[in-house]
Amino acid sequence: MRITVFGGGAWGRALAFAFAQNNEVSIVSRRDISKALVDANEALKKNNLPPIIQTQTKNALDSEYFVITITTSALKDWFKSTTIAKNAKVLIASKGIEEDTGDFVSDIAKKFIDENNLCSLAGPSFAKEVSLALPCALAIHSSNASVAQEFADLMPSFIKPYVKDDVRGGEIAGAYKNVIAIAGGICDGLVLGQNAKASLLSRGLVEMSRFGEFFGGKMQTFLGLSGAGDLFLSANSILSRNYRVGLGLAQNKTIDEILLELGEVAEGVKTAKAITQISQRNNIYSPIATEVQEIIKGKNPKESMNDLMKR
């Protein structure tokens, strides 16, 4: 099958490599990523597979399937500027909530793509490990199980896909875990210990579930790959960009300094603001996300820890 991946970041390149095991894949990026694709294409060549081709949008719209890894904050504008067909089969791998509007990823996408052809990808998956063909399991959420299964069938043997129908729960889990991952980095950066870390993550999972259930998400989703699985991965490893943001905040660096050093997008930064805004509007108790947002704005991390302990 012909698949086009939109977004040339680490996650986009990793998914392109994964789908290229069984399909003809092209990737669209605003920057030249030919050097970044060298290792992936060398690995594909060793297995007698065709390379991933970087192309322009105008040459990529005749594919049968599309995978979108555009950062959530830019997703709406990207859809407006890209003439992708309304009935295209689309898998969205972006994780986040649009700040200020509070729009979820599916809310944005449904304005441009038929909901019956929309799927979203969730679950524990570092781009670096996917690029090395290391095994993982992921969830594909969609209101249309048939299209979700089509994407599942396109996956390589080293990815175990599960088809799920909880679109809202899956996208909230994928967004919220980034915020708790920042908190995890702060916890480790302050050297608060393993007792504190276990307490933080377990309460973070409860907080995520409470927020998600308010919007119709299923508890099973938050206890599975999309929720607990992705949370435990992202909040415990230096490979996680959001975790590294937390480490920087624990050192009293400004968010601008941290993001400049990171050189990549950390979705949890803007998602923390979005969750705080949504929680305030709907009277949802979200203490960890609220404190993360306050720390991003400049509050002392140790003061936030004390405030959490007093709640």
Beta strands, then each sheet from edge to edge (+ up, - down):
strand 1: 2-6
strand 2: 24-28
strand 3: 53-55
strand 4: 65-68
strand 5: 90-92
strand 6: 118-122
strand 7: 136-141
strand 8: 159-164
sheet 1: 3+ 2+ 1+ 4+ 5+ 6+ 7- 8-
end
